[in-house]
Amino acid sequence: MSRVAIKRALISVYDKTGLEELARGLHAAGVEIVSTGSTAGRIAAAGVPVMKVEKLTGFPECLDGRVKTLHPKVHAGLLADRRKDDHVQQLEDLHVEPFDLAVVNLYPFADTVDSGAKPDECVEQIDIGGPTMVRAAAKNHASVAVVVSPAAYGAVLEAVQGGGFTLEERRRLAAEAFSHTASYDVAVASWFASSYAKDADAAETGWPDFLGATWQRSNVLRYGENPHQRAALYTDTGAAKGLAGARQLHGKEMSYNNYVDAEAARRAAYDFAEPAVAIIKHANPCGIAVGADVAAAHRKANACDPVSAYGGVIAVNAPVTAKMAEQVAEVFTEVLVAPAFDADALEILTRKKNIRLLECPQGPANATEFRRVDGGVLLQTVDRVDADGDDPATWELITGEAADEATLRDLAFAWKACRSVKSNAILLAHDGGTTGVGMGQVNRVDSARLAVARAGAERAAASVGASDAFFPFPDGLQVLTEAGVRAIVEPGGSVNDPDVIEAAKQAGITLYFTGVRHFFH
Ligand SMILES: NC(=O)c1ncn([C@@H]2O[C@H](COP(=O)(O)O)[C@@H](O)[C@H]2O)c1NC=O
């Protein structure tokens, strides 16, 4: 028997969306409905006959709803495997009627935590009877169909008309149901470990002894970093937020590398308070700039390295205007990610077949980031630019004259922008835009050479410089000063700082120490 006809349903839902239509449809198809407290109330108010679970169990719902469905009359009805004669016989002997369908959704535990509710209130929102029914019905999918989302009610009504769900369909429903209770339990366990009942180490270090996350496949990608690698995008089961939850407005499907670069682009652009644009290739910026408006910022970012900007991924931290759109349309661009697009900007950009447009309102919001290592995962707090030392007012002038206002503004920009460049990072900037970026080299002197080469002699001589970590020797700094860079900001802290400072003095430049470093690997 592949299909199990639906004659009797148990309904107990917190989210009452679509409940009345479901109940009416089930009733019209001759299905008997058993239900809990306020769910039963809503069904009855819709004019549909319903048996209260209390009548079935002969026991009142009690303890503020902590006990409603936790009763053998409910669970034997959900768990009897009707392929087995002795289960059927036992039901008869015990006067228990089986259920063919369970429709259940759970108390909103995660939303309650997110709302900032007090611990007692959060604890009260841990659903016990709901997951117990869901798990029972899912285990017994051979005999029972289980539904945990109002989105499936249409399918339920179709199945009722068609003689019930097939075994394959019931298996899929059971898989969804177990994912649902698994995510629910992970949310509860994570809250206990990270907030409500921290162990001693967590209390001291802030890192909980258990960390859970559950992910839902949202898209299978064409391939991974290379065509022979398989790839998919999963989003947080809590809510599809951030880049993974972005709305694609135009263009071909996002690729794995598009996502990686878009993430890097947002990291680079969304930190600035003023309009900012970052152009990324292979997870590194080939141009970052701020401007009076997004078009001005884009012009400067693109001018940094137009050769590399071809085929780039762009992020902008403010709505895309028509003016910016016209400029972007002139350069082959893989992805443009923005919090919003003006209607006329969309009009211009959607004429380009190949550009992908992503609307992604908020900046990267994660407080922590993790990276897989073989057999485990590394966690760290996200490197923010609001650390002490990122504010020029806290910098220490080590040598040379204090920078004038415009130079200090450029140094502050260079320092902020540097955070998004893979180490070793040397970044040259002028007038709120990068002029040369040296990234990802295994020694700092090569990064300095690369930054100068990218800028060219004229631009390098007009630029300020930033280094994401200290210069271990004077040579990297000297590459910059020999190119004419007159002001440099770096963390300081090397054992060779005296030599580095001496080189800066010899060159007659301004040198600031921040005391903070921004490695990015
Ligand atoms: N304790 C129980 O026996 C119990 N049985 C069902 N529930 C939950 O109660 C809610 C429905 O209750 P009501 O129909 O009163 O709105 C559902 O979210 C269901 O998951 C229960 N509540 C919490 O554990």
Ligand as a Chemical Component Dictionary entry (heavy atoms), coordinates in Angstrom:
data_LIG
# 
_chem_comp.id                   LIG 
_chem_comp.type                 NON-POLYMER 
_chem_comp.pdbx_formal_charge   0 
_chem_comp.three_letter_code    LIG 
# 
loop_
_chem_comp_atom.comp_id 
_chem_comp_atom.atom_id 
_chem_comp_atom.alt_atom_id 
_chem_comp_atom.type_symbol 
_chem_comp_atom.charge 
_chem_comp_atom.model_Cartn_x 
_chem_comp_atom.model_Cartn_y 
_chem_comp_atom.model_Cartn_z 
_chem_comp_atom.pdbx_ordinal 
LIG N1  N1  N 0 2.788  20.109 25.740 1  
LIG C1  C1  C 0 2.070  19.540 24.839 2  
LIG O1  O1  O 0 1.539  18.511 25.086 3  
LIG C2  C2  C 0 1.886  20.197 23.522 4  
LIG N2  N2  N 0 1.257  19.601 22.509 5  
LIG C3  C3  C 0 1.265  20.455 21.482 6  
LIG N3  N3  N 0 1.927  21.570 21.806 7  
LIG C4  C4  C 0 2.141  22.756 20.965 8  
LIG O2  O2  O 0 1.050  23.618 21.160 9  
LIG C5  C5  C 0 0.848  24.436 20.000 10 
LIG C6  C6  C 0 -0.613 24.506 19.688 11 
LIG O3  O3  O 0 -1.316 24.852 20.803 12 
LIG P1  P1  P 0 -2.714 25.586 20.664 13 
LIG O4  O4  O 0 -3.495 24.742 19.763 14 
LIG O5  O5  O 0 -3.249 25.707 22.053 15 
LIG O6  O6  O 0 -2.430 26.917 20.003 16 
LIG C7  C7  C 0 1.659  23.812 18.897 17 
LIG O7  O7  O 0 2.697  24.693 18.570 18 
LIG C8  C8  C 0 2.178  22.507 19.496 19 
LIG O8  O8  O 0 3.466  22.227 19.013 20 
LIG C9  C9  C 0 2.329  21.448 23.074 21 
LIG N4  N4  N 0 2.994  22.414 23.764 22 
LIG C10 C10 C 0 4.205  22.438 24.278 23 
LIG O9  O9  O 0 4.961  21.652 24.573 24 
# 
loop_
_chem_comp_bond.comp_id 
_chem_comp_bond.atom_id_1 
_chem_comp_bond.atom_id_2 
_chem_comp_bond.value_order 
_chem_comp_bond.pdbx_ordinal 
LIG N1  C1  SING 1  
LIG C1  O1  DOUB 2  
LIG C1  C2  SING 3  
LIG C2  N2  SING 4  
LIG C2  C9  DOUB 5  
LIG N2  C3  DOUB 6  
LIG C3  N3  SING 7  
LIG N3  C4  SING 8  
LIG N3  C9  SING 9  
LIG C4  O2  SING 10 
LIG C4  C8  SING 11 
LIG O2  C5  SING 12 
LIG C5  C6  SING 13 
LIG C5  C7  SING 14 
LIG C6  O3  SING 15 
LIG O3  P1  SING 16 
LIG P1  O4  DOUB 17 
LIG P1  O5  SING 18 
LIG P1  O6  SING 19 
LIG C7  O7  SING 20 
LIG C7  C8  SING 21 
LIG C8  O8  SING 22 
LIG C9  N4  SING 23 
LIG N4  C10 SING 24 
LIG C10 O9  DOUB 25 
# 
